[in-house]
Amino acid sequence: MTEPGPKADLLRYLQDARDALLWKLEGLSEYDVRRPFTPTGTNLLGLVKHVAGVELGYFGDTFGRPYFDERPPPWWYTEDAEPNADMWATADESREQITGLYRRAWQHANRTIETLPLDATGHVPWWPEERREVTLHHILVRVTADTHRHAGHADIVRELIDGSVGLREATDTMPEGDQEWWEKHRARLERVAWEADHS
């Protein structure tokens, strides 16, 4: 989709977040992409699995275009799914399976976005009845915001793993500074935080 306009703009920003999220996995071991880095278990591969499910649900089921025919995977949003099953990968689920599913989710979502007008209505089956009716525009904004949010989570997790930062491989969008500069900067922020708490 290359024509200018609101739909193309929204899709471009969604794709930026998709690409950034997958880039955060590059060069890491299987262990590192699965390691939980927060008390709630946030991990890189789980974030990708989650956003794949988000896209398939919102751009698929919501608009009568389900991705899974009859048997969704056991982690899919069903009544018997384990809580939080979409936020981590089992040992049997490979990185390639999950990133491949995410890329197929993009294709499925993009076909919905390209086929329907922004004012097309859909129904979100898992929302309360009084709020279920939505437009494609609403869902596109929602999923774009959600994907950027999770890309931000991935930024932090990746920095904790190996210090890598930035939006893209060629552009880290960070001020220039060597390790010593960053250590001093962090120490200064720690000192300011302590002073603010004790003033």
Buried (B, 14 or more C-beta within 10 A) or exposed (E): EEEEEEBBEBBEBBBBBBBBBBBBBEEBEEEBBBBEBEEEEBBBBBBBBBBBBBBBBBBBBBBEBBBEEEEBBEBBBEEEBEEEBBBBBEEEBEBEEBBEBBEBBBEBBBEBBEEBEBEBEBBBEEEEEEEEEBBBBBBBBBBBEBBBEBBEBBBBBBBEBEEBEBBEEEEEEEEEEEEEEBEEEEEEEEEEEEEEEEE
